[in-house]
């Protein structure tokens, strides 16, 4: 259960990072999707599917903030396809 809470806290931290750096992201990645992990952009692409394939291949199946960079964007939670049992 602690691992799930840690993953949720990391995700929420990355969401906050996305909001805090929105203007910087707009200048560099406007109209592209970015993948954020541990407070950094780890990859970007105009096509979400291509980005997701690369990110999962490189980092494994885990939660990432993957969002299209545009004005007033809200991040989406992309969960890994693993099963979590209580």
C-alpha positions as CSV (number, residue, x, y, z in Angstrom):
1,X,0.0,0.0,0.0
2,X,2.9,2.4,0.7
3,X,4.2,1.9,-2.8
4,X,0.8,3.0,-4.2
5,X,0.9,6.1,-2.0
6,X,4.4,6.9,-3.1
7,X,3.5,6.6,-6.7
8,X,0.5,8.9,-6.2
9,X,2.6,11.5,-4.4
10,X,5.2,11.4,-7.2
11,X,2.4,11.8,-9.8
12,X,0.9,14.7,-7.9
13,X,4.3,16.3,-7.6
14,X,4.8,16.0,-11.4
15,X,1.3,17.6,-12.0
16,X,2.4,20.5,-9.8
17,X,5.6,20.8,-11.7
18,X,3.7,20.9,-15.0
19,X,1.6,23.8,-13.7
20,X,4.5,25.7,-12.3
21,X,6.5,25.5,-15.5
22,X,3.6,26.0,-17.9
23,X,5.0,29.2,-19.5
24,X,8.4,27.6,-20.1
25,X,6.8,24.5,-21.5
26,X,4.7,26.6,-23.9
27,X,7.8,28.3,-25.3
28,X,9.6,25.0,-26.0
29,X,6.9,22.4,-26.6
30,X,3.7,24.2,-27.7
31,X,1.2,21.8,-29.4
32,X,3.4,18.8,-28.5
33,X,2.8,16.1,-25.9
34,X,5.3,16.0,-23.1
35,X,6.1,13.2,-20.6
36,X,7.1,14.3,-17.2
37,X,8.8,12.2,-14.6
38,X,10.4,13.3,-11.4
39,X,10.0,17.0,-12.2
40,X,11.5,16.9,-15.7
41,X,10.4,16.5,-19.3
42,X,11.8,13.1,-20.3
43,X,10.4,13.1,-23.9
44,X,8.1,14.9,-26.2
45,X,6.3,14.3,-29.5
46,X,3.4,15.8,-31.5
47,X,1.8,12.3,-31.5
48,X,0.6,11.0,-28.1
49,X,0.8,7.3,-29.2
50,X,4.5,7.6,-30.3
51,X,5.4,9.4,-27.1
52,X,3.7,6.8,-24.9
53,X,5.4,3.9,-26.8
54,X,8.9,5.4,-26.3
55,X,8.4,6.4,-22.7
56,X,7.0,3.0,-21.7
57,X,9.8,1.2,-23.6
58,X,12.5,3.3,-21.9
59,X,11.0,3.6,-18.3
60,X,8.7,0.6,-18.1
61,X,5.0,0.6,-17.2
62,X,4.5,3.2,-14.5
63,X,2.4,6.4,-14.1
64,X,3.5,9.4,-16.0
65,X,2.1,12.9,-16.6
66,X,1.6,13.0,-20.4
67,X,0.0,16.1,-21.5
68,X,-0.3,18.3,-24.6
69,X,1.3,21.6,-24.0
70,X,-1.2,24.4,-24.7
71,X,-2.7,27.4,-22.9
72,X,-4.9,26.3,-20.0
73,X,-4.0,22.6,-20.3
74,X,-5.0,20.1,-17.6
75,X,-2.8,17.0,-17.1
76,X,-4.1,13.5,-17.5
77,X,-3.2,10.6,-15.4
78,X,-1.9,7.8,-17.5
79,X,-1.8,4.6,-15.4
80,X,0.2,1.6,-16.3
81,X,-1.7,-1.5,-17.3
82,X,-0.6,-3.5,-14.3
83,X,-3.2,-4.9,-11.8
84,X,-3.2,-3.6,-8.3
85,X,-4.6,-6.0,-5.7
86,X,-5.8,-4.8,-2.3
